[in-house]
Amino acid sequence: MTTVKNKAKSKKDTSDVAGEFGFHFQTDAAIYLMSEYLCKPNFKGIRMEGIEDIDLLFDDSQIIIVQAKSILKPQTDFKNVLGKLSSAIRTLSLGNKKAEKEGKNISKYIYITNSPDPFKDGNFKGIFYDEEHLKYEEIPIEDDKNKIKEYWEKENKEIDLTKLEVIILPFWGNDIRRREEKIYKQVDNFVGKLKIKIPGMTQDLLQKWMIDVFENGTKFADGKMISNGRVIKHPRKKHRSLNKNEIIWPVILLIMDKDRKNDSFYDKYSEEDYDYFMFMYMDVIKDVEEHTQLSLKILGDFEKFRKGYVIPENTYKRDTERELEDKFIELFWNDYVALLGLKGIKKEDRKDLVQIILYKVLSNKRLINDVKKATYL
C-alpha cells in the first residue's frame, strides 16, 4: 500500500530528476548556441540567468535572448509541451522591457526545446525528430504560428515576430553520450573551424566547458552526481557572464596540454628521461603555461630575438622559425630560471626543465594564434 508520505516522496524525487535534467539541458543548450557564434567577429560572450535563461552578447549592445525548456521524456510525454511553449513565448515577449533597462537591443528571440512536437499537434513529430531550426515565418503549419502569435500578443503586440526562432535539440535518455550527441557535433564543428587536429579535443573541450566553465562558475544549492562523474546541480538565480576570452581559454589550455612526445625536440631525451620530467614536473610545466603573463613574456622575448636575427637567404620560413626557436632556447634558457621560480628545482634538472617549458610555450604559439584569428580575439 502506498502511503501519502511515500507518494509525496516519489513526487519530490521525480521533481528533482526533472530539475537536474532541465539544468543539464539549459547548460548544454548554452554550449550548443555559443559554439555557433564563437567564430563571429561581433560575438562578445554569454550570460546565464540574465534577461532570459541564456543571453548571447554581441557588439553594439546587440543581444539574443533564449528560453530553454526541456521535457524529461520527450518522445512519449506531450501533455506539458503547450504549457512550456506558452510560458517561454510570454517570457520572451517581455524580454524587450528588460533589455531596454540594460540598454540592449534584441536582435533575435530563441525558444529551444527537446520536444519533437512542441505545438502538440502530432504533425511535427516526423519533422522534428532530428535537429531543426525554424524561423517563425518558416513554420509550415499555420495553426502553430497562430498559437505563438496568440501567446505573444497577450503580453506585447509591438514586437516583430520575424525575430523569433524555434530550435528543436534532440536531448533524451539516461546515457550521456546519446543525450549530448548533437551538442558534441556542434562543438566538433567549432573545433573543425579552428583547423586543430588533436585526438579527443572535442570531448575534452565539451567536458571543460560543461564542468569548469558553467558548473564550477555558478553558485549552487544542493545537488547530485550523475554518470561520468559529472555534477548536475540546481543553481540559485544568479547572473553568470563569460566573455569570449574566458570561453576560448580552455581551448588554448587543451592545445598546451597535448602530448608532444613524438616531436623531434624531444629526440635528445630517452623515453625514460621524458617520462621522468613529465611525471616529476608536469604541475610546474602546467603552472607556467597557464600563467598568461609569463607565456606572453616568453613569446615577446622570442619575437624581439626573431626580429634581430639575420635570416639566411633561400631558407624555408617554417624551418627558419623552428631553427630560431631552438637557438633562442639554447642561448637564453638560464635567464628564465629565477623568473619561472625554478631555483628550488634540482640543479641537474633545471636546464632541461626550463628548455622544455620554453619549447612548449613557443611551439604552441602558432596554434594559439590560429585559434585567436579564427575567433577574432
N, C-alpha and C positions, 0 to 999 in steps of 0.2 A: 504493500500500500504506500502510495506517495504522499507524504505529509506536505502541509503548506510550507513548512520550513525548507524541505527539500526542493519543492517547486521554486521557491524564491532563490535558493542557492543555484539551481540549474539555470534559471533566467539570468542571474548575475554572471555565471560562468560563460553563457552564450554571449552576453553583452561585452564581457572582457575580451573574448576571442574576436568578436566583430570590431571592437575598438582597436585591438592590435593589428588586425588585418587592414583596417581603414588607415591607420597611421603608416603602415608599410606601403600601402598603395599611394598615399599622398607623397611620401618620400621618393618612391620610385618614379612617380609621375613628374616630380620636380626634376629629377635627374634626366628623365626622358626628354622633357621640354628644353631644359637648358643645353643639353647636348646638341639640339637642333640649331641653337643660336650662338654657340660659343665661337664659331668662326666668322660671325658677322662683326664688321668693324664698329658698329654703334652699340653693341651689347655691353652693358656695364656690370651686371650682376643679377642676383636673385635674392628674394626675401620670402621667408616662410611666415605665415600668420601675420601678414601685413594688412593691406586693404582687403585681400582675399586669402584663401589657403596658400596660394603661391602667387607672387608678383615677379614678373620678369622686367628688369630695369634697363632702360636704354638712354642714349644721349638725348639732349634737348628735352628732358623731363618726360619723355615718352615712356609708357608703361603698358604691359599686357597683364591683365588680371585673370586668375584662373580659379575656378571652383572644381575641386576633385571629390567625386562621390563614388563609393565602391559598394558592391553587393558581395556578401560573403560567399554565396553560391550562385554566381551569375548565370550559369547555364540552366538552372531549374527554378530559381526564385525570381519572379517578376511582380510580386504583389506590391513592392515598395518603390519600383522604379519611377513611377509618376510623382510620388511624393518627393523623391530626391531631385528629380528634374525641376519641379516647380520651386523647391527650396533654392536650388542652385541658380535658376534663372532670376528669381526675385532678388537674391543677394547680389548677383552680378549687375542687375539693373540699378541697384542702389550704390554700386561702387563709384559711380561718377561723382556723387556728392563728396565721398571720402577723398577721391583723387583731387578734386578741386581744392580741398583744405590743405593738401600737401603740395599744391602747385604742379600736379601731374596731369598729363593729357593721355587718356586711354586710347591706344591705337587698335586694341583687339580685346575681345572678351572670349574666354575659352571655358567650355564645360567639358571636362574629361571624366569618363566613367569606364568601368569594365563590363557593363551590361551590354549584351549583344542586341537587346531590344529596349532601348532607353525610352521609347514612346509607348510601349506596351500595346502595340497593335498587331503583333505577330508577323508583320511584314519584314521587319528589319533583321530578324534572326539570320537569314541567309546572307544578307548584305554585310552584317557587322560581326560575323564570327571570326573575322580576321581584323587586323589593324585598319583603322579608317579615319580619315579627316574629312569633314564636310563643312563648308561654309553654309550659313543659313539659307542663302538662295539656291544652294545645290541640293538641299534635302528633297528627295524625289516625291515624297508623299505630302500633298497639300494639307491634309488634316494634321499632320505632325508639325508643320510650320505654324499652323493656326494655334496649336497648343502652346507653342513657345510664345507666340505673339500675345496670346491671352494672358499668360503668366506675366509677361514683360510689362504689358500696358497697365496692369493693376498697380504697378509701382512708378513707372516712368514712361510716358508716351513720346518723349522727345529724343531718346537715344536711338541712334542708327543701328538697326538690327543687322545690317550687312557686315557689321564688325564682329558678329558672333560666329564662333566656330565650335562645332561639336566633334570631339575626338573619342573614339572607342579604342581602348587599350586592353587587349586580352590579358587577363591577370586573374588566375584562379588556381585552386588546389593547394595541397599542403607541401608539394615538392617545390623548393625554392628555385631550382633551375628552370623548371617549366613555367613557374609563376613569373619569372623575370626574363623570359625568352626575348620578348620584344624590347625590353629595356636594354638587355645585353646587346641586341642587334643595333640599337640606336647609338650606344656608347662605342661599339665596334666601328660604326660608320664615322664617328668623330675621330677615333684613333687613325682610321684609314686616311682621313684628310690631312693628318699630320705626317703621313708617309713614314711612320715608325713601324719597324718590324721587330718586335720583341715578343718572344713566346710568352703567353699568359698575360700580356699587357692589359687587355680589355677586362678580364675578370678581376685582376688586381686593382685596376682603376675604379671599377664599379664598387668593389669592396671598400676601397678608401673613401670614395665619395659617400657611400651609404653610412659607414660607421664613423670614420674620422671627422668628416666634414659635417654631416647632418645630425647624426645621433649624438655624438660627443660634444657637438657645438650647441646643443639645445638644453634648456633646463627641464629636468624630468621629475615626475612624481614616481610612484612605484611602478615597476614593470616586470616583464618575464623574459626568460630566454627561449629562443626557438632554434630550429636546426642550424647547423653550420656555425654554432657559437655566436650567431647574430643576435643582438639585443634589440627588441622592439618594445618601445615604451610609450606611455601616454604623455605627451608634452603639456606643460602648462601653457596657457596662452601668452606667448612672449615673442616679440619680433626677433627674427634671426636673419641678418643680412650677410651676404657673401659677395665681395666684389670679384671681378674676373681674375685678378691676381691670386686670390685665395682659392678659387676653383681650379686654376691651372697649376698651382704649386705642387699638388700631389702628382701630376703628370711628370713634372720635372724631377721630383724625388724618385719616381719609378725608373726614369731613364738613368739616374745616377746610381740606382741600386742594381742595375743589370750586371750580370756576370761577364767580366772582361778576361776571363782566364785564358781564352784561346787567342787573345790579342798578342801580336808579336812583341809588344813592350815587355811582356812577362816571360819572354824566351830565356832571359838571363836567370830566371828563378827555376829551381827544380819544383816538381809538383808538391813535394813536402814543404819547401820553403813558402810557396804560395799559400798552401793550406794553413801554415803556421801564422802568417801575417793576417789572413782573413779571420782566423779563429781568435788570435790574441788581440787584434786591434780594429776589428770591424766597427765597434762602437765609436772608437776615436775617429775613424775614417768618416763614418756617417755624421758625427757631430760637426766635423769641419764642412762636409758637403752641404749640410742643412743650414749652416751659418751663412746667410746670404752675403753679409758684408765681407767675410773672409774670401768667399768664392769670387765676389766682384773685384776684390783687390788683386787676387791671383790673375784673373783674366785681364785686368787693367795693366798690371806689370808686364804680362806677356805681350800685350798689344804695343806697349812702348818699346819693348825689346824687338818685336817684329818690325816695327816701322824704322828702327835704327839699324836693322840688319841688311846688308847688301845681298840681294838675291842673285845667285849666278844666272847668267843668260841661258836660255833654252832648257829650262827645267820645268817640270810639270808643277802646277800650283799645289796640287794635293800632296805630292811628295815633298815639296819645299816646306809646306806648313807642318808636316809631320817631322821633318828634319829639324825645323826651328823649335818645335816643342821639345824634342829630345835634347837639343843644345841648351835651351833655357833651363830645363830640369837639372841637367848635369852641372851647369855653371852656377845656378843660384839656389840650389836646394837648401844650403846651410843658412841662408838668410831668413828662412821661414821656421826654423826650429823653435825659436822663442815666440814668434808671432802666433804659431799654432799651438803654443802651450805644451810643447813636447820635450822640454828639458828634463822632465822626470822619467822619460822613456829610457829603457836600457840603451847605453851608448852604441852598442854594436847593431842595434835595430834602427837607430834614428835616420840614417841616410836612406835606407830602403823604404822606411815608412813615409818619410817626407816626399820622396820621389813618387811613391805610389799615389799619395794624396794629390800631388801636383798634376800627375798624369791623368787621374780620374776627373779632376776638375776641367783640365784643358781638353781632354778627349770628348767630354760631354758637351762642350760649348757649341759645337755645330748643331747637334740635335736640339739643344735648348733653344738656340737661335731659330731653328726651323719651327719649333713649337710657338715661339713668340711671334714669328712672322705670320704663321697660319691663323693665330688667334688675335692678331692685331694688338698685342701687348706693347 
